[in-house]
Amino acid sequence: MKKTGADVYFCDFQNMRFFSKMNDEERAAVISSHNENLKKVLASDYDFIVLDEFGDAVLNNAVDAGLTDKILSLSGCEIIITGHTPCDRILGVADYITEFKCIAHPYQKGIKARKGIEF
């Protein structure tokens, strides 16, 4: 998908909180999707890569460790990792790491996540 001149690959990292509740088949599908998208990223030449909620994916072994290491060691490319869990494995390796802290969110009023806004 092209968006503002950028390739966007949806790996669904934001739903990692449900990963442990998935059955084996669902987990395998998530892992496959994540790894296929990481392979696409590695096959391209980007100035920067944003991996949202990537720490949870790494902590839950929902991405291949070898692909993760290759992404994090790319030279000439800024790596930006956002989300809730900046795990030890990626701390000190990524160029930018942010941790989400909710101050105010429609979810607190019972509004569910909306495509195009929260994901």
N, C-alpha and C positions, 0 to 999 in steps of 0.2 A: 504494500500500500504506500503510495506517495502522499506526503503531507508536508507542506511548506518546504519542498525541496529535500526532504529527508525520507529515508526508508524507515518504516515502522514495522517491527515484528512483534506480535503479541505472544508473549510466553506465559502470560497469566501468573506472574510471580506474586501479584497482589492477593491471590487466593491461597497462598501457601498455608495460611492458618487452618485450612480445611484438609490439608494434605494427609495428616495422620488419620483422618476419619474416612479417607477414601479406601475402596477395596483395591486389591492388587492390580486389577485390570485398569482402573481409573488412574492409579499412581503411575503405571507403566505408560499410559497415554500422555500424561503430563510430562513425564521425564523425556519421552520421545519428542514431544513438541518443543520443549525447552532446548534440547540438544540440537534438533534440526535448525532452529532459529539461530543458535550460537554458531553453527557451521556456516550459515548464510552470512553472518557478520564477519566471520574469519575469512570468507572467500571474497570479501569486498574491501575497498580502500576508503576508510572513513577518517575524518578529522577528529571526531569524538563519538563516543558511544555512551548512551545512558542506559543503565541497568536498574530499573525500578524494582524495589523489594528483592534484590538479588541476594542479600545476606541470608534471608529466610530460605531461599532455594538452595544455597550452599549448605546451610546448617542441616537441612532436611535431606541432603543427598539427592536433590531433584534435578541436579545438573551434573554432567560428567566432570570429574575432577581434572582430567587432562584438558578438556575444552576450556574449563574455568581458568586454568593456569595459562593457556595460550592467549585467552582474551586479556587477562590481567597483565601479561608481559608484552603486549603489542607496543612497538616503539613508533613514535611519530603520531600517536593517537591519544587524545585525552580520554580517560576512563572516569565516568561519573556514576557513582552508586548512591541510590536514594532508598529510603524506606525506614523500617522499624528496627532492623537488626543488623548493624554493621559488625559482622562476626570477625573474630580474631584473624581468620585466614586471609581476609581482604584488607584489614587495617594496615596501613603502611605501604600497600601496593597500589591501590587505586589513587588517581590524581585528586579526585574530589569524593568525599563521602558525607552524606547528610543523614540525619536521623529525624524522622517525622515526630513532631510533637503537636498534638491537636489542641488548639486554643478554642476554636468554635467550628462546628461542623453541622450541616443539616441532618446527619445521622443521629445526632443527639436529640433531634425533634421527631425522630421516627421515619425520616426520609431515607429510602434505600439508595445504594450506590447507583449512579446513572452513567450509562455508556457515553463517553465523550467528555465527561467531567471528572469522575473519580477513576475511571479506567477507560 
